Amino acid sequence: MLDAIYAVGSAMAEHWTVWLVTIVLILAAVIDGFELKVPNWITFPFIISGWIYSVAAFGWEGLGWSLVGTVVGLALLLPAYSIGGMGAGDVKLLAGVGAWMYGTHTFYAFCASAVVGALCAVIMVLAKRAWKKHSDQFWLILNEIMVIGNPEKLAVIAAKRKPSMLLLPYGIPIAIGTIGYFLVRGMLV
């Protein structure tokens, strides 16, 4: 028993950055689940501390990796944010993952999060027994994106539609997808 505890403790010490990101993601997901918002007091320190750690651990090259990871995190979710499809906190949360885990891990975490997010959305719609309504809204939104194209106009339309939509606190899929990716890759042990 003590050997198992020691092994877990050693793994956590060796992979402390991954555990730190995991804990921040869990905290953000819980808050997002209750408040439908990932607050700046989580996201900004998350990003900045990733930059600071990267400089301290790897010098200027580390800062470069961290900045690239931050940009990857921002770039992957910014299009959805720009058309009103998600909140800024979700975008900054993935940028924080990028600041700590760098570009490649952030991209794969995003991919896993997108799958989890889609599954969560389907489950939410089925649980509310509103498949037809939300299926129709999905196709309408997709059509608007293709026809209108202007992010500012799309954001205005999305804001008007928001009260009639089921809202998915996307910090939860980001947390589940990213932590799942860490587990599959063996990064937590």
WORA-V128918 format. One line per field, one symbol per residue. phi: phi as a letter, one per 20 degrees, with the letter a starting at -180 (. if undefined). psi: psi as a letter, one per 40 degrees, with the letter a starting at -180 (. if undefined). A space follows every 50 residues. Layout:
phi->???
psi->???
This chain:
phi->.fffffffffffffdfffffffffffgffffffedladfffefffgffff ffgfffecmffffgffffffffgfffdggfffdneaefffffffffgffe dmfffffffffffffffffffffffffelcffgffffgfffgffffefmf gfffffffffegfedfdefffffffffffgfgffemeec
psi->ddddddddddddddfdddddddddddddddddddefhhideddddddddd dddddddeadddddddddddddddddedddddeeeiiddddddddddddd eadddddddddddddddddddddddddeffdddddddddddddddddddh dddddddddddddeihhhgeddddddddddddddefee.
